[in-house]
């Protein structure tokens, strides 16, 4: 069964819009700054999606475009001095700029991407703010009523942005988790045993139907462009025949990730106005 990420995102946006209106009644107009450094096609696409989502829910949004040759100090200062309720720094950054150093200058309560060292560290214990892509995966599994307790979940990604925080979130749900990656020997032996398979390797059609356990739930986080068409890391046609549920690309994780950014923005507003 195909998981409709756009429908899930629409529901989240409706929930966020209600919260936005609640804050407006209290005289607070919610705002979001997106900082983009240099030129990157992927960043531009994500920015357009984000702006559209913000407009739909009534959030004021501003794109701050910086030249690719900006210094680290100038970038740090831009993040530190934003007056918006939420700030995101669009990755990737041009060579010579350190993403984590820049993020560390952002007030943690404005960190909608939840990558500030304080927010990232809190994931181990509570995690009020969760990185957007892992949050979107967990939201999809929750809204599709996928049972995680005692299930074997395999994540094909060990990055700071996806694999590591996602593993923590899944462990909190009492799943048994394996994190595999490019250096894992016989990676497919893991994927074939998974009750839930989450793939974010950045390799087009890496996982085929034969690499999946029958009845597995598959979440494809990949976003690749092949011969002018967008595809995921999972070969959808063959995997759909084997999986019980599967996210398509496009129309799966992507829209929910944008909606998850809005959810984090609302948490930022709450932290700034109530302290919890």
Secondary structure by P-SEA (a helix, b strand, c coil): ccccaaaaaaaaaaaaaaaaaaaaaaccbbbbbbbbccccaaaaaaaaaaaaaaaaabbbbbbbbbcccccaaaaaaaaacccccbbbbcccccccccaaaaaaacccccccccccaaaaaaccccccccccaaaaaaaaaaaaccccccbbbbbccccccccaaaaaaaaaaccbbbbbcccccaaaaaaaaccbbbbcccccccccccccccbbbbbbcbbbbcccccccccaaaaaaacccbbbcccccaaaaaaaaaaaaaaaaaaaaaccc
